Amino acid sequence: MYGIVNKSIEDLVVANFGREKWEIIHEKSGIDIDFFLSNEIYDDEVTYKIAGAVAQEMQMTLSAVLIAFGEWWVVKTTKEKYPGLMESGGTNLRDFLINLPNFHNRVMLVYPKLTPPEFKVTDITPNALHLHYFSKREGLQDFVRGILQGLAIVYQTPVVLDLIQSRNAGSSHEIFKVNW
């Protein structure tokens, strides 16, 4: 993953718990990298180790850490660093989610070596849709849940999320039913 992901986790911890807590988490992670460069690619294992260390130190489940990070990713990192990208997705939650399958095409202009997930939208109604999530990376469905919750915050649209299909249950990909 690009360094911006790891830097964003650091920013989340520092903003909510302080620099000292980040230093403890960094040490526990076993990562021998002093700082992350946003445009540098790091092995996915670095990100997983950091998330695991956050969970351990904060006495949270990994699921809760990934959800919190997903929200932070949208509400803070993406919205503050790339407002034009967010605005290009739509003016409301429904439009943004419908346009999500094309979102990473725009992101790849900034991060050309990105290995993005794929999204597909089906079963669109005025108040709901099914969001299909395909990724080569395992274990990030809670991060996607957090992203969806973050989008709900950004667009000031309360949502109910149901995971109706999961790779954990033997499916080929995840499907979230998103109701607003």
N, CA and C atoms as a LAMMPS dump frame, in Angstrom:
ITEM: TIMESTEP
0
ITEM: NUMBER OF ATOMS
540
ITEM: BOX BOUNDS ff ff ff
-5.0000000000000000e+02 5.0000000000000000e+02
-5.0000000000000000e+02 5.0000000000000000e+02
-5.0000000000000000e+02 5.0000000000000000e+02
ITEM: ATOMS id mol type element x y z
1 1 1 N 0.84 -1.172 0
2 1 2 C 0 0 0
3 1 3 C 0.886 1.237 0
4 2 1 N 0.326 2.302 -0.496
5 2 2 C 1.052 3.563 -0.485
6 2 3 C 1.221 4.064 0.952
7 3 1 N 2.285 4.807 1.165
8 3 2 C 2.596 5.327 2.482
9 3 3 C 1.528 6.22 3.063
10 4 1 N 0.728 6.836 2.21
11 4 2 C -0.336 7.701 2.721
12 4 3 C -1.286 6.927 3.625
13 5 1 N -1.462 5.64 3.375
14 5 2 C -2.346 4.813 4.203
15 5 3 C -1.749 4.686 5.607
16 6 1 N -0.477 4.32 5.679
17 6 2 C 0.177 4.155 6.976
18 6 3 C 0.292 5.487 7.717
19 7 1 N 0.586 6.546 6.978
20 7 2 C 0.667 7.879 7.579
21 7 3 C -0.694 8.292 8.131
22 8 1 N -1.754 7.911 7.462
23 8 2 C -3.098 8.253 7.925
24 8 3 C -3.442 7.521 9.225
25 9 1 N -3.003 6.259 9.343
26 9 2 C -3.224 5.535 10.609
27 9 3 C -2.466 6.244 11.73
28 10 1 N -1.236 6.643 11.446
29 10 2 C -0.46 7.399 12.435
30 10 3 C -1.185 8.678 12.828
31 11 1 N -1.68 9.414 11.85
32 11 2 C -2.401 10.665 12.124
33 11 3 C -3.637 10.419 12.985
34 12 1 N -4.356 9.339 12.709
35 12 2 C -5.546 8.98 13.496
36 12 3 C -5.162 8.761 14.961
37 13 1 N -4.116 7.989 15.185
38 13 2 C -3.688 7.703 16.557
39 13 3 C -3.22 8.974 17.248
40 14 1 N -2.365 9.753 16.586
41 14 2 C -1.831 10.972 17.195
42 14 3 C -2.952 11.964 17.51
43 15 1 N -3.885 12.146 16.593
44 15 2 C -4.974 13.108 16.799
45 15 3 C -5.869 12.706 17.973
46 16 1 N -6.067 11.41 18.158
47 16 2 C -6.994 10.958 19.193
48 16 3 C -6.33 10.571 20.511
49 17 1 N -5.048 10.173 20.464
50 17 2 C -4.42 9.639 21.674
51 17 3 C -3.043 10.223 21.974
52 18 1 N -2.508 11 21.05
53 18 2 C -1.233 11.66 21.292
54 18 3 C -0.036 10.962 20.662
55 19 1 N 1.039 11.716 20.507
56 19 2 C 2.271 11.236 19.892
57 19 3 C 2.885 10.091 20.702
58 20 1 N 2.829 10.175 22.032
59 20 2 C 3.415 9.117 22.86
60 20 3 C 2.744 7.771 22.601
61 21 1 N 1.432 7.785 22.461
62 21 2 C 0.707 6.533 22.194
63 21 3 C 1.117 5.98 20.836
64 22 1 N 1.301 6.855 19.842
65 22 2 C 1.761 6.383 18.535
66 22 3 C 3.134 5.725 18.652
67 23 1 N 4.039 6.327 19.42
68 23 2 C 5.378 5.765 19.583
69 23 3 C 5.311 4.358 20.195
70 24 1 N 4.42 4.162 21.153
71 24 2 C 4.234 2.832 21.756
72 24 3 C 3.713 1.847 20.712
73 25 1 N 2.716 2.268 19.948
74 25 2 C 2.129 1.412 18.909
75 25 3 C 3.171 1.093 17.835
76 26 1 N 3.905 2.098 17.422
77 26 2 C 4.949 1.901 16.407
78 26 3 C 5.955 0.862 16.882
79 27 1 N 6.368 0.968 18.13
80 27 2 C 7.318 0.004 18.713
81 27 3 C 6.714 -1.403 18.738
82 28 1 N 5.461 -1.519 19.196
83 28 2 C 4.796 -2.831 19.274
84 28 3 C 4.61 -3.471 17.898
85 29 1 N 4.462 -2.653 16.875
86 29 2 C 4.217 -3.188 15.534
87 29 3 C 5.431 -3.939 14.991
88 30 1 N 6.62 -3.596 15.511
89 30 2 C 7.833 -4.223 15.015
90 30 3 C 8.288 -3.681 13.671
91 31 1 N 7.666 -2.616 13.214
92 31 2 C 8.011 -1.998 11.931
93 31 3 C 9.251 -1.136 12.114
94 32 1 N 10.237 -1.351 11.278
95 32 2 C 11.495 -0.621 11.369
96 32 3 C 11.535 0.509 10.339
97 33 1 N 10.479 1.31 10.33
98 33 2 C 10.371 2.454 9.418
99 33 3 C 10.055 3.666 10.286
100 34 1 N 10.92 4.67 10.264
101 34 2 C 10.732 5.821 11.145
102 34 3 C 9.607 6.746 10.705
103 35 1 N 9.437 6.912 9.395
104 35 2 C 8.344 7.75 8.896
105 35 3 C 7.934 7.247 7.523
106 36 1 N 6.698 7.535 7.158
107 36 2 C 6.132 7.04 5.904
108 36 3 C 6.061 8.168 4.88
109 37 1 N 6.496 7.871 3.67
110 37 2 C 6.393 8.807 2.56
111 37 3 C 5.101 8.501 1.816
112 38 1 N 4.274 9.504 1.623
113 38 2 C 2.945 9.297 1.031
114 38 3 C 2.977 8.592 -0.31
115 39 1 N 3.914 8.941 -1.166
116 39 2 C 3.955 8.379 -2.52
117 39 3 C 4.808 7.123 -2.647
118 40 1 N 5.33 6.636 -1.535
119 40 2 C 6.152 5.422 -1.528
120 40 3 C 5.258 4.201 -1.304
121 41 1 N 5.589 3.102 -1.967
122 41 2 C 4.82 1.868 -1.778
123 41 3 C 5.489 1.031 -0.693
124 42 1 N 4.672 0.549 0.252
125 42 2 C 5.135 -0.311 1.335
126 42 3 C 4.385 -1.632 1.243
127 43 1 N 5.014 -2.677 1.728
128 43 2 C 4.381 -3.989 1.746
129 43 3 C 3.098 -3.927 2.58
130 44 1 N 2.064 -4.612 2.129
131 44 2 C 0.789 -4.63 2.857
132 44 3 C 0.97 -5.092 4.298
133 45 1 N 1.955 -5.955 4.523
134 45 2 C 2.198 -6.48 5.87
135 45 3 C 2.493 -5.365 6.868
136 46 1 N 3.101 -4.277 6.409
137 46 2 C 3.372 -3.132 7.279
138 46 3 C 2.058 -2.581 7.828
139 47 1 N 1.1 -2.387 6.962
140 47 2 C -0.194 -1.846 7.364
141 47 3 C -0.915 -2.796 8.311
142 48 1 N -0.874 -4.09 7.992
143 48 2 C -1.538 -5.071 8.855
144 48 3 C -0.893 -5.111 10.244
145 49 1 N 0.424 -5.02 10.302
146 49 2 C 1.117 -5.033 11.596
147 49 3 C 0.762 -3.796 12.414
148 50 1 N 0.687 -2.654 11.76
149 50 2 C 0.323 -1.424 12.477
150 50 3 C -1.1 -1.535 13.012
151 51 1 N -2.028 -1.981 12.178
152 51 2 C -3.423 -2.118 12.621
153 51 3 C -3.52 -3.093 13.791
154 52 1 N -2.771 -4.189 13.73
155 52 2 C -2.774 -5.161 14.824
156 52 3 C -2.216 -4.566 16.108
157 53 1 N -1.16 -3.758 15.985
158 53 2 C -0.575 -3.114 17.159
159 53 3 C -1.525 -2.086 17.76
160 54 1 N -2.253 -1.362 16.915
161 54 2 C -3.265 -0.415 17.421
162 54 3 C -4.316 -1.189 18.211
163 55 1 N -4.799 -2.282 17.649
164 55 2 C -5.822 -3.09 18.327
165 55 3 C -5.317 -3.575 19.681
166 56 1 N -4.097 -4.079 19.704
167 56 2 C -3.532 -4.601 20.947
168 56 3 C -3.372 -3.491 21.985
169 57 1 N -2.744 -2.402 21.603
170 57 2 C -2.46 -1.322 22.552
171 57 3 C -3.733 -0.641 23.044
172 58 1 N -4.706 -0.482 22.156
173 58 2 C -5.942 0.224 22.529
174 58 3 C -7.004 -0.722 23.075
175 59 1 N -6.658 -2.012 23.145
176 59 2 C -7.588 -3.035 23.626
177 59 3 C -8.907 -2.979 22.851
178 60 1 N -8.758 -2.981 21.537
179 60 2 C -9.888 -2.967 20.612
180 60 3 C -9.787 -4.194 19.725
181 61 1 N -10.888 -4.572 19.125
182 61 2 C -10.818 -5.631 18.125
183 61 3 C -10.205 -5.048 16.859
184 62 1 N -9.609 -5.912 16.056
185 62 2 C -9.074 -5.461 14.777
186 62 3 C -10.206 -4.9 13.922
187 63 1 N -11.368 -5.497 14.011
188 63 2 C -12.541 -5.019 13.281
189 63 3 C -12.839 -3.56 13.639
190 64 1 N -12.853 -3.248 14.933
191 64 2 C -13.144 -1.873 15.381
192 64 3 C -12.075 -0.902 14.895
193 65 1 N -10.822 -1.341 14.892
194 65 2 C -9.723 -0.49 14.407
195 65 3 C -9.92 -0.186 12.922
196 66 1 N -10.218 -1.218 12.125
197 66 2 C -10.382 -1.02 10.682
198 66 3 C -11.591 -0.139 10.368
199 67 1 N -12.668 -0.295 11.116
200 67 2 C -13.848 0.556 10.909
201 67 3 C -13.501 2.013 11.234
202 68 1 N -12.854 2.229 12.377
203 68 2 C -12.467 3.599 12.76
204 68 3 C -11.525 4.201 11.73
205 69 1 N -10.586 3.393 11.246
206 69 2 C -9.657 3.896 10.242
207 69 3 C -10.375 4.213 8.937
208 70 1 N -11.329 3.396 8.523
209 70 2 C -12.093 3.665 7.306
210 70 3 C -12.827 4.997 7.383
211 71 1 N -13.442 5.252 8.539
212 71 2 C -14.121 6.54 8.73
213 71 3 C -13.117 7.687 8.647
214 72 1 N -11.991 7.55 9.358
215 72 2 C -10.952 8.579 9.357
216 72 3 C -10.435 8.825 7.943
217 73 1 N -10.255 7.737 7.192
218 73 2 C -9.733 7.816 5.836
219 73 3 C -10.594 8.748 4.984
220 74 1 N -11.903 8.632 5.122
221 74 2 C -12.814 9.462 4.32
222 74 3 C -12.952 10.861 4.915
223 75 1 N -13.278 10.934 6.202
224 75 2 C -13.621 12.204 6.836
225 75 3 C -12.412 13.134 6.946
226 76 1 N -11.24 12.577 7.199
227 76 2 C -10.053 13.402 7.378
228 76 3 C -9.103 13.327 6.18
229 77 1 N -8.517 12.16 5.952
230 77 2 C -7.451 12.049 4.964
231 77 3 C -7.915 12.433 3.561
232 78 1 N -8.899 11.744 3.037
233 78 2 C -9.307 11.979 1.651
234 78 3 C -9.972 13.339 1.488
235 79 1 N -10.885 13.662 2.387
236 79 2 C -11.614 14.927 2.26
237 79 3 C -10.68 16.13 2.393
238 80 1 N -9.697 16.045 3.285
239 80 2 C -8.79 17.183 3.492
240 80 3 C -7.664 17.248 2.454
241 81 1 N -7.12 16.099 2.061
242 81 2 C -5.979 16.102 1.147
243 81 3 C -6.388 16.1 -0.324
244 82 1 N -7.568 15.562 -0.612
245 82 2 C -8.007 15.431 -2.001
246 82 3 C -9.478 15.856 -2.156
247 83 1 N -9.807 17.089 -1.782
248 83 2 C -11.213 17.505 -1.844
249 83 3 C -11.797 17.438 -3.26
250 84 1 N -10.984 17.727 -4.262
251 84 2 C -11.473 17.674 -5.643
252 84 3 C -11.886 16.271 -6.043
253 85 1 N -11.128 15.278 -5.585
254 85 2 C -11.486 13.886 -5.869
255 85 3 C -12.835 13.541 -5.255
256 86 1 N -13.018 13.948 -4.006
257 86 2 C -14.289 13.654 -3.324
258 86 3 C -15.448 14.358 -4.032
259 87 1 N -15.252 15.607 -4.387
260 87 2 C -16.318 16.371 -5.03
261 87 3 C -16.674 15.805 -6.401
262 88 1 N -15.694 15.207 -7.073
263 88 2 C -15.959 14.65 -8.4
264 88 3 C -16.842 13.408 -8.338
265 89 1 N -17.001 12.84 -7.142
266 89 2 C -17.805 11.63 -6.997
267 89 3 C -19.3 11.873 -6.937
268 90 1 N -19.696 13.082 -6.602
269 90 2 C -21.123 13.375 -6.527
270 90 3 C -21.44 14.32 -5.389
271 91 1 N -22.657 14.837 -5.41
272 91 2 C -23.068 15.816 -4.402
273 91 3 C -23.864 15.201 -3.264
274 92 1 N -24.134 13.899 -3.361
275 92 2 C -24.845 13.225 -2.277
276 92 3 C -24.353 11.78 -2.186
277 93 1 N -24.709 11.116 -1.106
278 93 2 C -24.215 9.761 -0.863
279 93 3 C -24.613 8.803 -1.971
280 94 1 N -25.839 8.847 -2.399
281 94 2 C -26.319 7.936 -3.441
282 94 3 C -25.494 8.087 -4.72
283 95 1 N -25.315 9.329 -5.171
284 95 2 C -24.532 9.562 -6.395
285 95 3 C -23.08 9.119 -6.226
286 96 1 N -22.498 9.412 -5.046
287 96 2 C -21.106 9.016 -4.823
288 96 3 C -20.974 7.495 -4.92
289 97 1 N -21.877 6.764 -4.28
290 97 2 C -21.793 5.305 -4.313
291 97 3 C -22.018 4.76 -5.721
292 98 1 N -22.928 5.353 -6.464
293 98 2 C -23.158 4.919 -7.847
294 98 3 C -21.911 5.175 -8.696
295 99 1 N -21.193 6.271 -8.404
296 99 2 C -19.977 6.605 -9.148
297 99 3 C -18.728 5.916 -8.601
298 100 1 N -18.846 5.221 -7.479
299 100 2 C -17.682 4.601 -6.84
300 100 3 C -16.91 3.646 -7.75
301 101 1 N -17.564 2.882 -8.618
302 101 2 C -16.769 2.006 -9.493
303 101 3 C -15.738 2.755 -10.342
304 102 1 N -15.954 4.026 -10.611
305 102 2 C -15.01 4.812 -11.416
306 102 3 C -14.047 5.642 -10.571
307 103 1 N -14.259 5.681 -9.256
308 103 2 C -13.484 6.542 -8.366
309 103 3 C -11.987 6.232 -8.416
310 104 1 N -11.628 4.958 -8.356
311 104 2 C -10.207 4.604 -8.316
312 104 3 C -9.495 4.883 -9.644
313 105 1 N -10.238 5.015 -10.725
314 105 2 C -9.605 5.436 -11.983
315 105 3 C -9.01 6.828 -11.816
316 106 1 N -9.739 7.701 -11.109
317 106 2 C -9.236 9.054 -10.855
318 106 3 C -8.081 9.019 -9.846
319 107 1 N -8.194 8.152 -8.823
320 107 2 C -7.141 8.043 -7.812
321 107 3 C -5.838 7.578 -8.453
322 108 1 N -5.933 6.715 -9.459
323 108 2 C -4.737 6.184 -10.11
324 108 3 C -3.966 7.259 -10.884
325 109 1 N -4.589 8.387 -11.148
326 109 2 C -3.858 9.5 -11.756
327 109 3 C -2.849 10.073 -10.761
328 110 1 N -3.188 10 -9.463
329 110 2 C -2.308 10.491 -8.406
330 110 3 C -1.336 9.401 -7.962
331 111 1 N -1.844 8.161 -7.881
332 111 2 C -1.05 7.016 -7.417
333 111 3 C -1.056 5.936 -8.501
334 112 1 N -0.194 6.062 -9.507
335 112 2 C -0.254 5.182 -10.676
336 112 3 C 0.057 3.707 -10.403
337 113 1 N 0.742 3.39 -9.308
338 113 2 C 1.067 1.992 -9.012
339 113 3 C 0.053 1.364 -8.046
340 114 1 N -1.053 2.034 -7.854
341 114 2 C -2.099 1.558 -6.951
342 114 3 C -2.678 0.231 -7.433
343 115 1 N -2.918 -0.665 -6.489
344 115 2 C -3.658 -1.896 -6.769
345 115 3 C -5.015 -1.721 -6.089
346 116 1 N -5.956 -1.089 -6.774
347 116 2 C -7.211 -0.729 -6.115
348 116 3 C -8.19 -1.896 -6.053
349 117 1 N -9.121 -1.795 -5.123
350 117 2 C -10.23 -2.743 -5.145
351 117 3 C -11.159 -2.369 -6.287
352 118 1 N -12.089 -3.243 -6.565
353 118 2 C -13.12 -2.928 -7.554
354 118 3 C -14.464 -2.902 -6.855
355 119 1 N -15.331 -2.033 -7.35
356 119 2 C -16.686 -1.935 -6.817
357 119 3 C -17.674 -2.053 -7.962
358 120 1 N -18.801 -2.641 -7.653
359 120 2 C -19.905 -2.75 -8.595
360 120 3 C -21.171 -2.418 -7.814
361 121 1 N -22.069 -1.694 -8.431
362 121 2 C -23.315 -1.293 -7.774
363 121 3 C -24.478 -1.963 -8.478
364 122 1 N -25.346 -2.604 -7.688
365 122 2 C -26.543 -3.249 -8.233
366 122 3 C -27.735 -2.94 -7.34
367 123 1 N -28.898 -3.359 -7.785
368 123 2 C -30.136 -3.262 -6.998
369 123 3 C -30.369 -1.844 -6.473
370 124 1 N -30.23 -0.875 -7.353
371 124 2 C -30.375 0.526 -6.968
372 124 3 C -31.852 0.879 -6.835
373 125 1 N -32.204 1.432 -5.681
374 125 2 C -33.548 1.954 -5.439
375 125 3 C -33.386 3.397 -4.947
376 126 1 N -34.473 4.13 -4.758
377 126 2 C -34.318 5.507 -4.255
378 126 3 C -33.638 5.597 -2.881
379 127 1 N -33.747 4.533 -2.052
380 127 2 C -33.209 4.601 -0.694
381 127 3 C -32.187 3.513 -0.351
382 128 1 N -31.709 2.776 -1.347
383 128 2 C -30.766 1.696 -1.047
384 128 3 C -30.05 1.241 -2.313
385 129 1 N -28.991 0.485 -2.102
386 129 2 C -28.292 -0.184 -3.197
387 129 3 C -27.429 -1.29 -2.618
388 130 1 N -26.96 -2.157 -3.499
389 130 2 C -26.003 -3.194 -3.116
390 130 3 C -24.643 -2.787 -3.672
391 131 1 N -23.654 -2.751 -2.795
392 131 2 C -22.299 -2.405 -3.186
393 131 3 C -21.453 -3.674 -3.116
394 132 1 N -20.948 -4.105 -4.275
395 132 2 C -20.105 -5.293 -4.373
396 132 3 C -18.655 -4.841 -4.258
397 133 1 N -17.913 -5.497 -3.38
398 133 2 C -16.511 -5.152 -3.118
399 133 3 C -15.619 -6.336 -3.479
400 134 1 N -14.728 -6.114 -4.443
401 134 2 C -13.78 -7.128 -4.899
402 134 3 C -12.374 -6.628 -4.598
403 135 1 N -11.546 -7.461 -3.978
404 135 2 C -10.175 -7.052 -3.689
405 135 3 C -9.26 -8.263 -3.625
406 136 1 N -8.022 -8.043 -4.047
407 136 2 C -7.003 -9.077 -3.905
408 136 3 C -6.547 -9.164 -2.458
409 137 1 N -6.764 -8.096 -1.703
410 137 2 C -6.355 -8.048 -0.303
411 137 3 C -7.44 -8.674 0.572
412 138 1 N -7.021 -9.511 1.481
413 138 2 C -7.959 -10.179 2.387
414 138 3 C -8.106 -9.366 3.674
415 139 1 N -9.248 -9.498 4.299
416 139 2 C -9.434 -8.969 5.639
417 139 3 C -9.729 -7.494 5.75
418 140 1 N -10.137 -6.847 4.671
419 140 2 C -10.377 -5.407 4.736
420 140 3 C -11.852 -5.013 4.633
421 141 1 N -12.747 -5.986 4.78
422 141 2 C -14.167 -5.643 4.662
423 141 3 C -14.594 -4.645 5.745
424 142 1 N -13.998 -4.706 6.935
425 142 2 C -14.353 -3.742 7.981
426 142 3 C -13.818 -2.35 7.652
427 143 1 N -12.698 -2.275 6.95
428 143 2 C -12.201 -0.99 6.471
429 143 3 C -13.214 -0.387 5.495
430 144 1 N -13.751 -1.215 4.603
431 144 2 C -14.768 -0.745 3.65
432 144 3 C -16.02 -0.297 4.409
433 145 1 N -16.415 -1.047 5.429
434 145 2 C -17.559 -0.632 6.259
435 145 3 C -17.287 0.758 6.842
436 146 1 N -16.077 0.975 7.351
437 146 2 C -15.721 2.283 7.9
438 146 3 C -15.755 3.373 6.847
439 147 1 N -15.284 3.05 5.639
440 147 2 C -15.348 4.018 4.54
441 147 3 C -16.801 4.399 4.26
442 148 1 N -17.678 3.424 4.221
443 148 2 C -19.092 3.704 3.969
444 148 3 C -19.678 4.562 5.087
445 149 1 N -19.309 4.277 6.328
446 149 2 C -19.771 5.095 7.45
447 149 3 C -19.188 6.507 7.358
448 150 1 N -17.935 6.62 6.913
449 150 2 C -17.327 7.93 6.725
450 150 3 C -18.024 8.735 5.641
451 151 1 N -18.385 8.06 4.552
452 151 2 C -19.137 8.747 3.488
453 151 3 C -20.491 9.225 4
454 152 1 N -21.119 8.434 4.841
455 152 2 C -22.403 8.844 5.425
456 152 3 C -22.229 10.114 6.261
457 153 1 N -21.103 10.211 6.971
458 153 2 C -20.818 11.416 7.764
459 153 3 C -20.587 12.606 6.838
460 154 1 N -19.757 12.423 5.824
461 154 2 C -19.449 13.514 4.897
462 154 3 C -20.711 14.033 4.219
463 155 1 N -21.568 13.129 3.795
464 155 2 C -22.789 13.524 3.08
465 155 3 C -23.979 13.722 4.006
466 156 1 N -23.721 13.672 5.315
467 156 2 C -24.761 13.912 6.322
468 156 3 C -26.015 13.104 6.023
469 157 1 N -25.794 11.802 5.789
470 157 2 C -26.873 10.89 5.439
471 157 3 C -26.77 9.649 6.319
472 158 1 N -27.656 9.505 7.299
473 158 2 C -27.618 8.297 8.131
474 158 3 C -27.816 7.044 7.272
475 159 1 N -27.019 6.016 7.562
476 159 2 C -27.109 4.773 6.805
477 159 3 C -27.26 3.575 7.732
478 160 1 N -27.796 2.505 7.153
479 160 2 C -27.798 1.189 7.778
480 160 3 C -27.053 0.288 6.808
481 161 1 N -26.023 -0.37 7.318
482 161 2 C -25.195 -1.243 6.485
483 161 3 C -25.407 -2.69 6.896
484 162 1 N -25.658 -3.521 5.906
485 162 2 C -25.772 -4.957 6.147
486 162 3 C -24.81 -5.67 5.215
487 163 1 N -23.953 -6.508 5.779
488 163 2 C -23.07 -7.34 4.973
489 163 3 C -23.873 -8.58 4.605
490 164 1 N -24.273 -8.667 3.342
491 164 2 C -25.167 -9.762 2.938
492 164 3 C -24.437 -10.899 2.235
493 165 1 N -23.144 -10.684 1.932
494 165 2 C -22.325 -11.741 1.333
495 165 3 C -20.883 -11.459 1.71
496 166 1 N -20.123 -12.518 2.031
497 166 2 C -18.746 -12.324 2.474
498 166 3 C -17.84 -13.459 2.029
499 167 1 N -16.589 -13.113 1.765
500 167 2 C -15.591 -14.147 1.473
501 167 3 C -15.375 -15.04 2.695
502 168 1 N -15.579 -14.486 3.891
503 168 2 C -15.442 -15.286 5.11
504 168 3 C -16.437 -16.442 5.136
505 169 1 N -17.543 -16.286 4.41
506 169 2 C -18.574 -17.326 4.344
507 169 3 C -18.486 -18.118 3.04
508 170 1 N -17.381 -17.953 2.316
509 170 2 C -17.156 -18.744 1.11
510 170 3 C -17.54 -18.088 -0.202
511 171 1 N -17.996 -16.845 -0.173
512 171 2 C -18.359 -16.144 -1.407
513 171 3 C -17.11 -15.604 -2.097
514 172 1 N -17.273 -15.19 -3.325
515 172 2 C -16.137 -14.673 -4.093
516 172 3 C -15.802 -13.224 -3.752
517 173 1 N -16.757 -12.511 -3.144
518 173 2 C -16.557 -11.107 -2.793
519 173 3 C -17.596 -10.703 -1.76
520 174 1 N -17.446 -9.469 -1.238
521 174 2 C -18.407 -8.953 -0.263
522 174 3 C -19.489 -8.15 -0.974
523 175 1 N -20.681 -8.202 -0.398
524 175 2 C -21.767 -7.331 -0.848
525 175 3 C -22.337 -6.651 0.397
526 176 1 N -22.331 -5.331 0.364
527 176 2 C -22.959 -4.538 1.414
528 176 3 C -24.276 -3.999 0.894
529 177 1 N -25.335 -4.178 1.65
530 177 2 C -26.586 -3.493 1.347
531 177 3 C -26.526 -2.177 2.115
532 178 1 N -26.638 -1.079 1.39
533 178 2 C -26.551 0.256 1.983
534 178 3 C -27.933 0.903 1.898
535 179 1 N -28.521 1.186 3.05
536 179 2 C -29.83 1.846 3.119
537 179 3 C -29.649 3.234 3.717
538 180 1 N -30.354 4.216 3.181
539 180 2 C -30.311 5.566 3.744
540 180 3 C -31.709 6.133 3.846
